[in-house]
Amino acid sequence: MNGLGTELLLDLIRLVFDIYIFLIMLRLILQMTRSDFYNPLSQAIVKITNPPLLPLRRIIPGLWGIDLASVVLMVVLKVIEFALIVFLVGKQAPLAGLFILAAAELARLAIYISLGAIFIGIIVSWINPQAAYQNPAAALARSISEPLLRPARRLLPPISGFDFSPIVVIFLLMAALKIINRII
């Protein structure tokens, strides 16, 4: 295969794996935050991610409210993605290194989803505050960001109607992202 064909195949592999892993991570976060299951977006995510998760849940039980089947599936998919990429590039990588890299990438994805939910909440609150309860996407973003923002609001209550808690949480998430990037 020529260089362009390999690059396109690598991009396709990344795209397919990353979209599906994103949906599984979103499902896990929505379960952990106890988001509205009847939300149309939640229903779509569940239908898309159910085929591999339902059989896996029979083997791997949950623990402390964490769906371990989702975690295992994400790690395995990420390791397969990295292994395919390494194989197509023509290099070798130790399996333990692929698992460590997969775990770091999944932690980064969780942080990016949290940051995205916070930014969606901020933008919606500026444009149309009522949409946070009416729009399905805004409602899910609110349910994802609220457990992160609640402790920050206790430390830094709103001042003159302005909520500064997203700034604190964004700073902490960005710091965690920098730590993960240094580890990688």
Secondary structure, DSSP 8 states (H G I E B T S, - for coil): --HHHHHHHHHHHHHHHHHHHHHHHHHHHHHHTT--TTSHHHHHHHHHHHHHHHHHHHHS--BTTB-HHHHHHHHHHHHHHHHHHHHHHT----HHHHHHHHHHHHHHHHHHHHHHHHHHHHHHHHH-TTHHHHSHHHHHHHHHHHHHHHHHHHHS--BTTB--HHHHHHHHHHHHHHHHHHH-
